Amino acid sequence: MFDLTFQTVDAAAAQKILADIASDISPVKLPADKTVLQSVDLPFYDEFKLYALSDTTLPQPNTRYMLYKPGDASLMNWTNEPIYSVNERAPIKIDRKTCIPYARFFFHYVRGQLGRFIIVEKPDEVVWLANANDKEKAEVASRLMPITYKGIGRDNLITLTATVVFKNALFKTDIKIAPFEMDVFDPEINAPEHFTIGQMKLTNEDLLLEELNVPVDPPPGEFG
């Protein structure tokens, strides 16, 4: 589960940040006196923080997210591009201590048009529809596992294993993460595949259960 405790940025600092990011987030415009800023440190970045920008002139949901350090802002858009872009500038630390928090962060803020991969580790993290019964809840609960570090393989990629919900199905999958920029030989295409630092790849997907009574998120909009 991805859960962060954001801290409210005081008004004076918030005004300075909003002025600093104006050109970076264009054409998005945020009213300086009606936008609440909150921030949280991320263990894999030394300089960038994650910010929540809530435009209180709009009804909820009204919060955008960005990665920011003074002079450099990257507005999140639910694709991997802003994250990968910041990773190349940050710098980012991907190691045994930070790879699991990074994976949780990544899959929370990257939501594809065809569906979202939701890491689920405990039964109370699964969102059920009202018609879900105790039997299928128990079947899912028995198959969940904590996201687990498996080590660095011969390909030099960090490997994690996790259970994920995709659409209305539960999978067990390996998550590969590049701890640095590299080329990795892919036997499926019989050619090297280039990875930028922090780039993700899912492999060894194993379908555990399908046709679950869980909500299927629509494609992401501006606010998620």
PyRosetta script that sets phi, psi and omega in degrees:
from pyrosetta import init, pose_from_sequence

init()
pose = pose_from_sequence("MFDLTFQTVDAAAAQKILADIASDISPVKLPADKTVLQSVDLPFYDEFKLYALSDTTLPQPNTRYMLYKPGDASLMNWTNEPIYSVNERAPIKIDRKTCIPYARFFFHYVRGQLGRFIIVEKPDEVVWLANANDKEKAEVASRLMPITYKGIGRDNLITLTATVVFKNALFKTDIKIAPFEMDVFDPEINAPEHFTIGQMKLTNEDLLLEELNVPVDPPPGEFG")
pose.set_psi(1, 139.7)
pose.set_omega(1, 179.6)
pose.set_phi(2, -102.4)
pose.set_psi(2, 112.5)
pose.set_omega(2, -176.5)
pose.set_phi(3, -140.4)
pose.set_psi(3, 118.1)
pose.set_omega(3, -179.9)
pose.set_phi(4, -121.3)
pose.set_psi(4, 149.5)
pose.set_omega(4, 177.0)
pose.set_phi(5, -103.9)
pose.set_psi(5, 103.7)
pose.set_omega(5, 179.2)
pose.set_phi(6, -80.2)
pose.set_psi(6, 146.3)
pose.set_omega(6, 175.7)
pose.set_phi(7, -113.0)
pose.set_psi(7, 136.6)
pose.set_omega(7, -179.2)
pose.set_phi(8, -69.8)
pose.set_psi(8, 133.3)
pose.set_omega(8, 177.6)
pose.set_phi(9, -83.7)
pose.set_psi(9, 133.3)
pose.set_omega(9, -177.6)
pose.set_phi(10, -65.1)
pose.set_psi(10, 158.3)
pose.set_omega(10, -169.1)
pose.set_phi(11, -58.5)
pose.set_psi(11, -42.5)
pose.set_omega(11, -177.4)
pose.set_phi(12, -65.4)
pose.set_psi(12, -45.5)
pose.set_omega(12, 178.8)
pose.set_phi(13, -65.8)
pose.set_psi(13, -37.1)
pose.set_omega(13, 179.5)
pose.set_phi(14, -62.7)
pose.set_psi(14, -40.6)
pose.set_omega(14, 178.9)
pose.set_phi(15, -61.5)
pose.set_psi(15, -41.9)
pose.set_omega(15, 179.7)
pose.set_phi(16, -65.4)
pose.set_psi(16, -41.7)
pose.set_omega(16, -179.8)
pose.set_phi(17, -65.6)
pose.set_psi(17, -44.0)
pose.set_omega(17, -179.7)
pose.set_phi(18, -61.5)
pose.set_psi(18, -37.8)
pose.set_omega(18, 177.1)
pose.set_phi(19, -68.1)
pose.set_psi(19, -37.1)
pose.set_omega(19, -177.4)
pose.set_phi(20, -69.8)
pose.set_psi(20, -33.8)
pose.set_omega(20, -173.2)
pose.set_phi(21, -93.7)
pose.set_psi(21, -4.8)
pose.set_omega(21, -171.5)
pose.set_phi(22, -51.5)
pose.set_psi(22, -46.9)
pose.set_omega(22, -177.4)
pose.set_phi(23, -74.1)
pose.set_psi(23, -31.9)
pose.set_omega(23, -178.1)
pose.set_phi(24, -69.1)
pose.set_psi(24, -31.7)
pose.set_omega(24, -175.6)
pose.set_phi(25, -100.7)
pose.set_psi(25, 1.4)
pose.set_omega(25, 177.5)
pose.set_phi(26, -55.7)
pose.set_psi(26, 138.7)
pose.set_omega(26, 13.8)
pose.set_phi(27, -89.1)
pose.set_psi(27, 4.3)
pose.set_omega(27, 175.3)
pose.set_phi(28, -65.1)
pose.set_psi(28, 132.6)
pose.set_omega(28, 177.3)
pose.set_phi(29, -122.5)
pose.set_psi(29, 130.8)
pose.set_omega(29, -179.2)
pose.set_phi(30, -115.1)
pose.set_psi(30, 128.1)
pose.set_omega(30, 178.8)
pose.set_phi(31, -66.2)
pose.set_psi(31, 121.5)
pose.set_omega(31, -171.4)
pose.set_phi(32, -59.2)
pose.set_psi(32, -36.5)
pose.set_omega(32, -175.8)
pose.set_phi(33, -94.9)
pose.set_psi(33, 2.2)
pose.set_omega(33, -177.4)
pose.set_phi(34, -128.4)
pose.set_psi(34, 15.9)
pose.set_omega(34, 179.9)
pose.set_phi(35, -113.6)
pose.set_psi(35, 124.4)
pose.set_omega(35, 178.2)
pose.set_phi(36, -96.2)
pose.set_psi(36, 127.5)
pose.set_omega(36, 179.0)
pose.set_phi(37, -106.7)
pose.set_psi(37, 135.5)
pose.set_omega(37, 171.8)
pose.set_phi(38, -131.5)
pose.set_psi(38, 151.9)
pose.set_omega(38, -177.5)
pose.set_phi(39, -139.8)
pose.set_psi(39, 159.6)
pose.set_omega(39, 175.8)
pose.set_phi(40, -150.2)
pose.set_psi(40, 142.2)
pose.set_omega(40, 175.5)
pose.set_phi(41, -75.4)
pose.set_psi(41, 147.7)
pose.set_omega(41, 175.0)
pose.set_phi(42, -118.0)
pose.set_psi(42, 133.0)
pose.set_omega(42, -170.7)
pose.set_phi(43, -68.3)
pose.set_psi(43, -15.6)
pose.set_omega(43, -177.2)
pose.set_phi(44, -96.7)
pose.set_psi(44, -4.9)
pose.set_omega(44, 174.6)
pose.set_phi(45, -116.4)
pose.set_psi(45, 134.9)
pose.set_omega(45, 175.6)
pose.set_phi(46, -83.6)
pose.set_psi(46, -33.8)
pose.set_omega(46, -171.8)
pose.set_phi(47, -112.9)
pose.set_psi(47, -41.8)
pose.set_omega(47, -178.8)
pose.set_phi(48, -75.2)
pose.set_psi(48, 142.0)
pose.set_omega(48, 170.6)
pose.set_phi(49, -118.5)
pose.set_psi(49, 160.0)
pose.set_omega(49, 174.1)
pose.set_phi(50, -93.3)
pose.set_psi(50, 129.0)
pose.set_omega(50, -179.4)
pose.set_phi(51, -117.5)
pose.set_psi(51, 142.4)
pose.set_omega(51, 169.5)
pose.set_phi(52, -106.0)
pose.set_psi(52, 127.7)
pose.set_omega(52, -176.9)
pose.set_phi(53, -116.8)
pose.set_psi(53, 105.0)
pose.set_omega(53, -175.3)
pose.set_phi(54, -104.7)
pose.set_psi(54, 114.3)
pose.set_omega(54, 179.1)
pose.set_phi(55, -86.2)
pose.set_psi(55, 101.4)
pose.set_omega(55, -173.4)
pose.set_phi(56, -74.8)
pose.set_psi(56, -2.7)
pose.set_omega(56, 174.3)
pose.set_phi(57, -79.9)
pose.set_psi(57, -9.9)
pose.set_omega(57, -178.3)
pose.set_phi(58, -109.0)
pose.set_psi(58, 151.7)
pose.set_omega(58, 173.9)
pose.set_phi(59, -70.0)
pose.set_psi(59, 156.1)
pose.set_omega(59, 177.3)
pose.set_phi(60, -71.3)
pose.set_psi(60, 145.5)
pose.set_omega(60, 0.8)
pose.set_phi(61, -74.8)
pose.set_psi(61, 135.9)
pose.set_omega(61, -175.0)
pose.set_phi(62, -137.8)
pose.set_psi(62, 22.9)
pose.set_omega(62, -174.1)
pose.set_phi(63, -112.5)
pose.set_psi(63, 125.3)
pose.set_omega(63, 169.8)
pose.set_phi(64, -102.2)
pose.set_psi(64, 164.0)
pose.set_omega(64, 179.8)
pose.set_phi(65, -128.0)
pose.set_psi(65, 148.8)
pose.set_omega(65, 177.7)
pose.set_phi(66, -147.6)
pose.set_psi(66, 154.9)
pose.set_omega(66, 168.0)
pose.set_phi(67, -98.7)
pose.set_psi(67, 130.8)
pose.set_omega(67, -170.8)
pose.set_phi(68, -147.8)
pose.set_psi(68, 139.3)
pose.set_omega(68, 160.6)
pose.set_phi(69, -134.2)
pose.set_psi(69, 158.4)
pose.set_omega(69, -177.7)
pose.set_phi(70, -51.5)
pose.set_psi(70, 123.5)
pose.set_omega(70, 178.8)
pose.set_phi(71, 89.5)
pose.set_psi(71, -0.9)
pose.set_omega(71, -175.8)
pose.set_phi(72, -150.4)
pose.set_psi(72, 110.7)
pose.set_omega(72, -179.5)
pose.set_phi(73, -125.2)
pose.set_psi(73, 140.1)
pose.set_omega(73, 176.7)
pose.set_phi(74, -132.9)
pose.set_psi(74, 108.9)
pose.set_omega(74, -178.0)
pose.set_phi(75, -76.0)
pose.set_psi(75, 130.9)
pose.set_omega(75, 179.5)
pose.set_phi(76, -73.8)
pose.set_psi(76, 145.0)
pose.set_omega(76, 179.8)
pose.set_phi(77, -136.2)
pose.set_psi(77, 20.9)
pose.set_omega(77, 177.0)
pose.set_phi(78, 71.6)
pose.set_psi(78, 11.6)
pose.set_omega(78, 170.2)
pose.set_phi(79, -110.4)
pose.set_psi(79, 172.6)
pose.set_omega(79, 179.4)
pose.set_phi(80, -80.4)
pose.set_psi(80, -12.5)
pose.set_omega(80, -171.7)
pose.set_phi(81, -59.4)
pose.set_psi(81, -48.2)
pose.set_omega(81, -179.8)
pose.set_phi(82, -61.7)
pose.set_psi(82, -36.3)
pose.set_omega(82, -179.5)
pose.set_phi(83, -68.5)
pose.set_psi(83, -48.9)
pose.set_omega(83, -179.9)
pose.set_phi(84, -62.1)
pose.set_psi(84, -36.1)
pose.set_omega(84, 179.3)
pose.set_phi(85, -64.5)
pose.set_psi(85, -45.8)
pose.set_omega(85, 178.4)
pose.set_phi(86, -65.4)
pose.set_psi(86, -38.8)
pose.set_omega(86, -179.4)
pose.set_phi(87, -55.3)
pose.set_psi(87, -35.0)
pose.set_omega(87, -178.3)
pose.set_phi(88, -78.1)
pose.set_psi(88, -16.4)
pose.set_omega(88, -178.3)
pose.set_phi(89, -106.8)
pose.set_psi(89, -17.1)
pose.set_omega(89, -159.2)
pose.set_phi(90, -58.7)
pose.set_psi(90, -68.5)
pose.set_omega(90, -5.6)
pose.set_phi(91, -75.6)
pose.set_psi(91, 170.8)
pose.set_omega(91, 179.8)
pose.set_phi(92, -115.0)
pose.set_psi(92, 147.4)
pose.set_omega(92, 177.4)
pose.set_phi(93, -111.2)
pose.set_psi(93, 112.3)
pose.set_omega(93, 176.4)
pose.set_phi(94, -113.6)
pose.set_psi(94, 106.3)
pose.set_omega(94, 179.3)
pose.set_phi(95, -144.9)
pose.set_psi(95, -171.1)
pose.set_omega(95, -174.8)
pose.set_phi(96, -60.2)
pose.set_psi(96, -34.5)
pose.set_omega(96, -177.5)
pose.set_phi(97, -76.7)
pose.set_psi(97, -31.8)
pose.set_omega(97, -172.1)
pose.set_phi(98, -103.6)
pose.set_psi(98, -12.9)
pose.set_omega(98, -171.9)
pose.set_phi(99, -66.8)
pose.set_psi(99, -35.5)
pose.set_omega(99, 179.8)
pose.set_phi(100, -71.6)
pose.set_psi(100, -47.5)
pose.set_omega(100, 173.2)
pose.set_phi(101, -57.5)
pose.set_psi(101, -36.3)
pose.set_omega(101, 178.7)
pose.set_phi(102, -65.0)
pose.set_psi(102, -43.0)
pose.set_omega(102, 179.2)
pose.set_phi(103, -62.9)
pose.set_psi(103, -42.8)
pose.set_omega(103, 178.7)
pose.set_phi(104, -62.1)
pose.set_psi(104, -44.5)
pose.set_omega(104, 177.4)
pose.set_phi(105, -59.9)
pose.set_psi(105, -48.3)
pose.set_omega(105, -175.8)
pose.set_phi(106, -59.6)
pose.set_psi(106, -49.7)
pose.set_omega(106, -175.3)
pose.set_phi(107, -75.3)
pose.set_psi(107, -15.2)
pose.set_omega(107, 173.2)
pose.set_phi(108, -77.7)
pose.set_psi(108, -37.7)
pose.set_omega(108, -173.6)
pose.set_phi(109, -101.6)
pose.set_psi(109, 0.2)
pose.set_omega(109, 174.4)
pose.set_phi(110, -114.1)
pose.set_psi(110, 115.5)
pose.set_omega(110, -173.8)
pose.set_phi(111, -133.6)
pose.set_psi(111, 103.0)
pose.set_omega(111, -173.6)
pose.set_phi(112, -70.1)
pose.set_psi(112, 159.4)
pose.set_omega(112, 178.4)
pose.set_phi(113, -65.4)
pose.set_psi(113, -26.6)
pose.set_omega(113, -178.2)
pose.set_phi(114, -93.1)
pose.set_psi(114, -3.6)
pose.set_omega(114, -180.0)
pose.set_phi(115, 147.3)
pose.set_psi(115, 167.7)
pose.set_omega(115, -174.8)
pose.set_phi(116, -120.7)
pose.set_psi(116, 134.3)
pose.set_omega(116, 173.4)
pose.set_phi(117, -88.3)
pose.set_psi(117, 117.0)
pose.set_omega(117, -176.9)
pose.set_phi(118, -111.6)
pose.set_psi(118, 114.2)
pose.set_omega(118, 177.0)
pose.set_phi(119, -70.4)
pose.set_psi(119, 125.6)
pose.set_omega(119, 178.1)
pose.set_phi(120, -126.2)
pose.set_psi(120, 125.9)
pose.set_omega(120, -176.8)
pose.set_phi(121, -115.0)
pose.set_psi(121, -25.8)
pose.set_omega(121, -177.2)
pose.set_phi(122, -131.7)
pose.set_psi(122, 154.2)
pose.set_omega(122, -178.8)
pose.set_phi(123, -55.7)
pose.set_psi(123, -36.2)
pose.set_omega(123, -176.7)
pose.set_phi(124, -75.0)
pose.set_psi(124, -2.9)
pose.set_omega(124, 176.2)
pose.set_phi(125, -90.0)
pose.set_psi(125, -9.0)
pose.set_omega(125, 178.6)
pose.set_phi(126, -86.4)
pose.set_psi(126, 127.4)
pose.set_omega(126, 177.3)
pose.set_phi(127, -92.6)
pose.set_psi(127, 122.9)
pose.set_omega(127, -175.7)
pose.set_phi(128, -110.1)
pose.set_psi(128, 150.5)
pose.set_omega(128, 168.8)
pose.set_phi(129, -77.3)
pose.set_psi(129, 163.2)
pose.set_omega(129, -175.9)
pose.set_phi(130, -62.8)
pose.set_psi(130, -26.9)
pose.set_omega(130, -177.0)
pose.set_phi(131, -88.8)
pose.set_psi(131, 4.7)
pose.set_omega(131, 175.9)
pose.set_phi(132, -66.9)
pose.set_psi(132, 139.3)
pose.set_omega(132, -178.6)
pose.set_phi(133, -106.6)
pose.set_psi(133, 168.5)
pose.set_omega(133, -176.4)
pose.set_phi(134, -63.5)
pose.set_psi(134, -31.5)
pose.set_omega(134, -177.8)
pose.set_phi(135, -65.1)
pose.set_psi(135, -48.2)
pose.set_omega(135, -179.0)
pose.set_phi(136, -71.3)
pose.set_psi(136, -31.1)
pose.set_omega(136, 175.3)
pose.set_phi(137, -62.3)
pose.set_psi(137, -41.8)
pose.set_omega(137, 179.5)
pose.set_phi(138, -67.5)
pose.set_psi(138, -37.5)
pose.set_omega(138, 178.9)
pose.set_phi(139, -63.4)
pose.set_psi(139, -42.1)
pose.set_omega(139, 177.3)
pose.set_phi(140, -66.2)
pose.set_psi(140, -47.2)
pose.set_omega(140, -177.1)
pose.set_phi(141, -57.1)
pose.set_psi(141, -36.8)
pose.set_omega(141, -176.9)
pose.set_phi(142, -70.6)
pose.set_psi(142, -16.3)
pose.set_omega(142, -176.5)
pose.set_phi(143, -105.1)
pose.set_psi(143, -7.0)
pose.set_omega(143, -177.6)
pose.set_phi(144, -74.7)
pose.set_psi(144, 150.7)
pose.set_omega(144, 179.0)
pose.set_phi(145, -144.6)
pose.set_psi(145, 152.6)
pose.set_omega(145, 172.5)
pose.set_phi(146, -65.2)
pose.set_psi(146, 146.2)
pose.set_omega(146, 173.4)
pose.set_phi(147, -61.3)
pose.set_psi(147, 130.1)
pose.set_omega(147, -166.6)
pose.set_phi(148, -126.3)
pose.set_psi(148, 134.7)
pose.set_omega(148, 175.6)
pose.set_phi(149, -80.6)
pose.set_psi(149, 124.0)
pose.set_omega(149, -179.0)
pose.set_phi(150, -105.3)
pose.set_psi(150, -10.0)
pose.set_omega(150, 177.8)
pose.set_phi(151, 114.1)
pose.set_psi(151, -171.3)
pose.set_omega(151, 178.1)
pose.set_phi(152, -108.0)
pose.set_psi(152, 124.3)
pose.set_omega(152, -175.9)
pose.set_phi(153, -84.0)
pose.set_psi(153, -177.1)
pose.set_omega(153, 177.7)
pose.set_phi(154, -62.3)
pose.set_psi(154, -23.2)
pose.set_omega(154, 179.2)
pose.set_phi(155, -81.0)
pose.set_psi(155, 0.2)
pose.set_omega(155, -179.2)
pose.set_phi(156, 70.7)
pose.set_psi(156, 9.3)
pose.set_omega(156, 176.1)
pose.set_phi(157, -92.4)
pose.set_psi(157, 139.9)
pose.set_omega(157, 172.3)
pose.set_phi(158, -70.4)
pose.set_psi(158, 137.0)
pose.set_omega(158, 178.7)
pose.set_phi(159, -118.1)
pose.set_psi(159, 127.3)
pose.set_omega(159, 171.4)
pose.set_phi(160, -115.4)
pose.set_psi(160, 155.6)
pose.set_omega(160, 171.8)
pose.set_phi(161, -122.1)
pose.set_psi(161, 138.1)
pose.set_omega(161, -176.9)
pose.set_phi(162, -151.3)
pose.set_psi(162, 160.1)
pose.set_omega(162, 167.7)
pose.set_phi(163, -99.1)
pose.set_psi(163, 135.1)
pose.set_omega(163, -176.3)
pose.set_phi(164, -135.1)
pose.set_psi(164, 147.4)
pose.set_omega(164, 169.9)
pose.set_phi(165, -97.7)
pose.set_psi(165, 127.9)
pose.set_omega(165, 173.7)
pose.set_phi(166, -127.8)
pose.set_psi(166, 119.9)
pose.set_omega(166, -172.0)
pose.set_phi(167, 55.1)
pose.set_psi(167, -117.5)
pose.set_omega(167, -178.5)
pose.set_phi(168, -115.3)
pose.set_psi(168, 34.1)
pose.set_omega(168, -178.8)
pose.set_phi(169, -132.1)
pose.set_psi(169, 152.3)
pose.set_omega(169, 177.9)
pose.set_phi(170, -107.9)
pose.set_psi(170, 129.7)
pose.set_omega(170, 179.9)
pose.set_phi(171, -124.1)
pose.set_psi(171, 154.4)
pose.set_omega(171, 161.8)
pose.set_phi(172, -107.5)
pose.set_psi(172, 133.4)
pose.set_omega(172, -174.4)
pose.set_phi(173, -147.3)
pose.set_psi(173, 153.3)
pose.set_omega(173, 168.8)
pose.set_phi(174, -90.0)
pose.set_psi(174, 140.8)
pose.set_omega(174, 176.0)
pose.set_phi(175, -113.6)
pose.set_psi(175, 117.3)
pose.set_omega(175, 178.6)
pose.set_phi(176, -97.4)
pose.set_psi(176, 134.8)
pose.set_omega(176, -179.4)
pose.set_phi(177, -131.9)
pose.set_psi(177, 132.3)
pose.set_omega(177, 177.7)
pose.set_phi(178, -84.3)
pose.set_psi(178, 117.4)
pose.set_omega(178, 178.3)
pose.set_phi(179, -77.7)
pose.set_psi(179, -10.3)
pose.set_omega(179, 174.9)
pose.set_phi(180, -158.0)
pose.set_psi(180, 170.3)
pose.set_omega(180, 179.1)
pose.set_phi(181, -69.9)
pose.set_psi(181, 133.9)
pose.set_omega(181, -175.8)
pose.set_phi(182, -162.6)
pose.set_psi(182, 166.3)
pose.set_omega(182, 168.9)
pose.set_phi(183, -108.5)
pose.set_psi(183, 132.2)
pose.set_omega(183, -177.9)
pose.set_phi(184, -123.4)
pose.set_psi(184, 128.7)
pose.set_omega(184, 179.5)
pose.set_phi(185, -71.1)
pose.set_psi(185, 128.9)
pose.set_omega(185, 179.5)
pose.set_phi(186, -107.5)
pose.set_psi(186, 109.9)
pose.set_omega(186, -177.0)
pose.set_phi(187, -67.0)
pose.set_psi(187, -22.3)
pose.set_omega(187, -179.4)
pose.set_phi(188, -68.1)
pose.set_psi(188, -34.8)
pose.set_omega(188, 179.2)
pose.set_phi(189, -107.7)
pose.set_psi(189, -1.5)
pose.set_omega(189, 178.4)
pose.set_phi(190, 55.5)
pose.set_psi(190, 43.8)
pose.set_omega(190, -178.9)
pose.set_phi(191, -158.0)
pose.set_psi(191, 159.0)
pose.set_omega(191, 176.8)
pose.set_phi(192, -72.7)
pose.set_psi(192, 145.9)
pose.set_omega(192, 176.2)
pose.set_phi(193, -116.2)
pose.set_psi(193, 129.8)
pose.set_omega(193, -177.8)
pose.set_phi(194, -85.5)
pose.set_psi(194, 131.9)
pose.set_omega(194, 176.2)
pose.set_phi(195, -117.1)
pose.set_psi(195, 131.6)
pose.set_omega(195, 168.4)
pose.set_phi(196, -86.7)
pose.set_psi(196, 164.0)
pose.set_omega(196, -177.4)
pose.set_phi(197, -61.7)
pose.set_psi(197, 130.6)
pose.set_omega(197, -179.2)
pose.set_phi(198, 84.4)
pose.set_psi(198, -0.9)
pose.set_omega(198, -178.5)
pose.set_phi(199, -68.2)
pose.set_psi(199, 143.0)
pose.set_omega(199, -175.5)
pose.set_phi(200, -108.1)
pose.set_psi(200, 154.8)
pose.set_omega(200, 172.0)
pose.set_phi(201, -155.0)
pose.set_psi(201, 134.2)
pose.set_omega(201, 175.8)
pose.set_phi(202, -95.6)
pose.set_psi(202, 134.0)
pose.set_omega(202, 179.1)
pose.set_phi(203, -139.4)
pose.set_psi(203, 164.8)
pose.set_omega(203, 175.9)
pose.set_phi(204, 55.5)
pose.set_psi(204, 43.2)
pose.set_omega(204, 179.6)
pose.set_phi(205, -68.4)
pose.set_psi(205, 133.3)
pose.set_omega(205, -179.7)
pose.set_phi(206, -125.9)
pose.set_psi(206, 113.0)
pose.set_omega(206, 179.4)
pose.set_phi(207, -70.7)
pose.set_psi(207, 121.5)
pose.set_omega(207, -179.1)
pose.set_phi(208, -98.2)
pose.set_psi(208, -46.8)
pose.set_omega(208, -179.3)
pose.set_phi(209, -148.0)
pose.set_psi(209, 148.3)
pose.set_omega(209, 177.7)
pose.set_phi(210, -136.6)
pose.set_psi(210, 175.8)
pose.set_omega(210, -177.6)
pose.set_phi(211, 55.1)
pose.set_psi(211, 40.8)
pose.set_omega(211, 178.6)
pose.set_phi(212, -78.4)
pose.set_psi(212, 150.3)
pose.set_omega(212, 177.3)
pose.set_phi(213, -86.9)
pose.set_psi(213, 70.2)
pose.set_omega(213, 178.3)
pose.set_phi(214, -124.5)
pose.set_psi(214, 151.4)
pose.set_omega(214, 177.7)
pose.set_phi(215, -69.8)
pose.set_psi(215, 140.6)
pose.set_omega(215, 176.2)
pose.set_phi(216, -103.5)
pose.set_psi(216, 115.3)
pose.set_omega(216, -176.3)
pose.set_phi(217, -64.2)
pose.set_psi(217, 139.7)
pose.set_omega(217, 173.2)
pose.set_phi(218, -71.2)
pose.set_psi(218, 169.2)
pose.set_omega(218, 174.6)
pose.set_phi(219, -54.9)
pose.set_psi(219, 144.4)
pose.set_omega(219, -176.4)
pose.set_phi(220, -65.6)
pose.set_psi(220, 145.5)
pose.set_omega(220, 172.9)
pose.set_phi(221, -104.5)
pose.set_psi(221, -159.1)
pose.set_omega(221, -176.6)
pose.set_phi(222, -63.0)
pose.set_psi(222, -35.9)
pose.set_omega(222, -175.1)
pose.set_phi(223, -109.8)
pose.set_psi(223, 19.1)
pose.set_omega(223, 176.3)
pose.set_phi(224, 108.6)
pose.dump_pdb("model.pdb")
